[in-house]
Amino acid sequence: MGHDRTTRDTAPRSGGTRRATPDIATDRTRPAHVRTAALSASALFVLLVLLDLLDGTPGMAKTALWAGLSALLYAVLHPVRVTAGPGWLAVRGLWRGGHVCTGLLTAVRHSEGVAARLVLCDSLGNRVELDPRVLVDNPLLLHRLEVGARRAREAGLLRTGCAELRRLAARVDAAAARGVFEASDLR
C-alpha cells in the first residue's frame, strides 16, 4: 500500500489499529449508527423475550434463538468504518475490510438500487464498497477521495467514474448551500 512516505506512515495496519494523526478523516456519523444498531437489536431481543413471558412459554432454547436473531439483526445493521488519509481510503466491516490507494484508482462505479453502493478499484487489485451517503455526510472523506482520484486521472489510471465523483461532490455542495440558507433564514 505504501507508495511514498506519507501513505506508509498513515496506512491502516492489519490489526485494525492506526496511529492517531490529524491527517486521517473518519466517518463522524458512525457512532450514532452503531448505537442505533445496538439499540434496535436489544429492543428486538427484549420484545421477543417479553412476548414469551406474557405467553407463558419461556425457555432457554427460545431465549437462545431470540439472542441469535438479535445478533443477526445487529450484524446486518452494523455500519462499516470508513477512514481516509493521504493517498488511501479504508473500509472495515464486522468480518472483512479493505483499502484502496486513491492515487492509483482505476474505476469508480455507482450502483443504484435498494442499497446504493460506491465501488472503488485500484491498480493494485484492491477493491472496496461503501455507501455513498457516508461521503456525502462527511465532506472531508470525499475530499480525500477526490484528491486521490484527481491524481489517478492525471496519471491516466482512472478512466471510468469521474462523473460519479462529480455527482457526489455536487450533492455535498448542494447540502452545504442548503445548510447555509437555512442557517441564515434565506429559504
C-alpha positions as CSV (number, residue, x, y, z in Angstrom):
1,M,0.0,0.0,0.0
2,G,2.8,2.4,0.8
3,H,3.9,4.3,-2.4
4,D,5.6,7.1,-0.6
5,R,6.5,8.2,2.9
6,T,3.1,9.8,3.5
7,T,1.0,6.8,2.7
8,R,3.3,4.4,4.5
9,D,3.1,6.4,7.7
10,T,-0.6,6.6,7.9
11,A,-1.7,3.3,6.2
12,P,-4.1,1.1,8.1
13,R,-2.4,-1.7,10.0
14,S,-3.6,-5.3,9.8
15,G,-4.6,-5.3,13.5
16,G,-7.1,-2.5,12.8
17,T,-5.2,0.0,14.9
18,R,-3.8,3.1,13.4
19,R,-1.6,5.9,14.6
20,A,-3.7,8.9,15.6
21,T,-2.8,11.7,13.3
22,P,-4.7,14.8,12.2
23,D,-4.4,13.7,8.6
24,I,-6.9,10.9,9.0
25,A,-10.5,11.6,8.2
26,T,-13.2,9.4,9.8
27,D,-17.0,9.0,9.5
28,R,-18.4,11.3,12.1
29,T,-21.9,9.8,11.9
30,R,-20.7,6.2,12.6
31,P,-21.1,6.3,16.4
32,A,-24.7,7.2,16.2
33,H,-25.3,4.4,13.6
34,V,-23.6,1.9,15.9
35,R,-25.8,3.0,18.8
36,T,-28.9,2.7,16.6
37,A,-27.9,-0.8,15.5
38,A,-27.2,-2.0,19.1
39,L,-30.5,-0.4,20.4
40,S,-32.5,-2.0,17.7
41,A,-31.1,-5.4,18.3
42,S,-31.5,-5.1,22.1
43,A,-35.1,-3.9,21.7
44,L,-35.9,-6.8,19.4
45,F,-34.5,-9.3,22.0
46,V,-36.3,-7.7,24.9
47,L,-39.6,-7.6,23.0
48,L,-39.4,-11.2,22.0
49,V,-38.5,-12.4,25.5
50,L,-41.3,-10.2,26.9
51,L,-43.8,-11.8,24.4
52,D,-42.6,-15.3,25.5
53,L,-43.1,-14.3,29.2
54,L,-46.6,-12.9,28.5
55,D,-47.5,-16.1,26.5
56,G,-46.2,-18.2,29.4
57,T,-43.8,-20.2,27.3
58,P,-40.3,-19.0,28.2
59,G,-37.4,-21.4,27.7
60,M,-33.7,-21.5,27.3
61,A,-33.9,-22.7,23.7
62,K,-36.2,-19.9,22.7
63,T,-34.2,-17.3,24.5
64,A,-31.1,-18.5,22.7
65,L,-32.9,-18.4,19.4
66,W,-34.1,-14.8,20.1
67,A,-30.5,-13.8,21.1
68,G,-29.2,-15.3,17.8
69,L,-31.9,-13.4,15.9
70,S,-31.0,-10.2,17.6
71,A,-27.3,-10.7,16.9
72,L,-28.1,-11.3,13.3
73,L,-30.1,-8.0,13.2
74,Y,-27.1,-6.2,14.7
75,A,-24.7,-7.7,12.1
76,V,-27.0,-6.5,9.3
77,L,-27.4,-3.0,10.7
78,H,-23.8,-2.6,11.9
79,P,-22.2,0.3,9.8
80,V,-18.8,0.0,8.3
81,R,-15.9,2.1,9.5
82,V,-14.7,4.4,6.7
83,T,-11.4,6.2,7.2
84,A,-9.2,8.1,4.7
85,G,-5.7,9.6,4.8
86,P,-3.3,11.0,2.3
87,G,-3.4,8.5,-0.6
88,W,-5.7,5.8,0.8
89,L,-9.3,5.1,1.8
90,A,-10.1,2.1,4.1
91,V,-13.5,0.4,4.7
92,R,-13.8,-2.0,7.7
93,G,-16.9,-4.0,8.5
94,L,-17.6,-6.7,11.1
95,W,-16.0,-9.5,9.2
96,R,-13.9,-8.0,6.5
97,G,-12.2,-4.9,5.4
98,G,-10.1,-3.5,2.7
99,H,-8.4,-0.4,1.4
100,V,-7.6,1.3,-1.9
101,C,-4.9,3.6,-2.9
102,T,-6.8,6.7,-4.1
103,G,-3.9,7.9,-6.3
104,L,-4.0,4.5,-8.1
105,L,-7.8,4.3,-8.7
106,T,-8.7,2.7,-12.0
107,A,-12.5,2.6,-11.6
108,V,-15.3,4.2,-9.6
109,R,-18.7,2.6,-10.1
110,H,-22.0,3.7,-8.5
111,S,-24.8,1.1,-8.3
112,E,-28.3,2.3,-7.7
113,G,-31.0,0.2,-6.1
114,V,-32.3,-0.5,-2.6
115,A,-28.9,-0.1,-1.1
116,A,-26.8,2.3,-3.3
117,R,-23.1,1.3,-3.3
118,L,-20.0,3.0,-4.5
119,V,-17.3,0.6,-5.7
120,L,-13.7,1.7,-5.8
121,C,-10.9,-0.3,-7.5
122,D,-7.2,0.5,-7.7
123,S,-4.4,-0.7,-9.9
124,L,-3.1,-3.0,-7.2
125,G,-6.2,-5.1,-7.4
126,N,-7.7,-3.7,-4.2
127,R,-11.5,-3.1,-4.1
128,V,-13.8,-1.6,-1.5
129,E,-17.5,-0.9,-1.4
130,L,-19.3,1.8,0.7
131,D,-22.5,3.6,0.9
132,P,-22.2,7.0,-0.9
133,R,-24.1,8.7,1.9
134,V,-21.0,8.3,4.1
135,L,-19.1,10.5,1.7
136,V,-22.0,13.0,1.4
137,D,-22.3,13.2,5.2
138,N,-18.5,13.6,5.6
139,P,-17.1,16.1,3.1
140,L,-13.5,15.6,4.4
141,L,-13.7,11.9,3.4
142,L,-15.0,12.9,-0.1
143,H,-12.2,15.5,-0.3
144,R,-9.6,12.8,0.4
145,L,-11.1,10.6,-2.3
146,E,-11.3,13.5,-4.8
147,V,-7.7,14.5,-4.3
148,G,-6.5,10.9,-5.0
149,A,-8.9,10.5,-7.9
150,R,-7.6,13.7,-9.5
151,R,-4.0,12.3,-9.2
152,A,-5.1,9.0,-10.7
153,R,-6.9,10.8,-13.6
154,E,-3.8,12.9,-14.3
155,A,-1.7,9.8,-14.3
156,G,-4.1,8.2,-16.8
157,L,-5.2,5.4,-14.5
158,L,-8.8,6.5,-13.7
159,R,-10.8,6.1,-16.9
160,T,-14.3,5.4,-15.5
161,G,-16.1,7.0,-12.6
162,C,-15.2,10.7,-12.9
163,A,-18.8,11.6,-13.4
164,E,-19.9,9.7,-10.3
165,L,-17.4,11.6,-8.2
166,R,-18.6,14.9,-9.7
167,R,-22.2,14.0,-8.8
168,L,-21.2,13.2,-5.3
169,A,-19.4,16.5,-4.9
170,A,-22.4,18.3,-6.3
171,R,-24.6,16.6,-3.7
172,V,-22.2,17.7,-0.9
173,D,-22.2,21.3,-2.3
174,A,-26.0,21.4,-2.5
175,A,-26.3,20.1,1.0
176,A,-23.8,22.7,2.3
177,A,-25.6,25.5,0.4
178,R,-28.9,24.4,1.8
179,G,-27.5,24.4,5.3
180,V,-26.1,28.0,4.8
181,F,-29.5,29.2,3.5
182,E,-31.4,27.6,6.4
183,A,-29.0,29.0,9.0
184,S,-29.4,32.5,7.6
185,D,-33.2,32.2,7.0
186,L,-32.9,32.7,3.3
187,R,-35.0,29.7,2.3
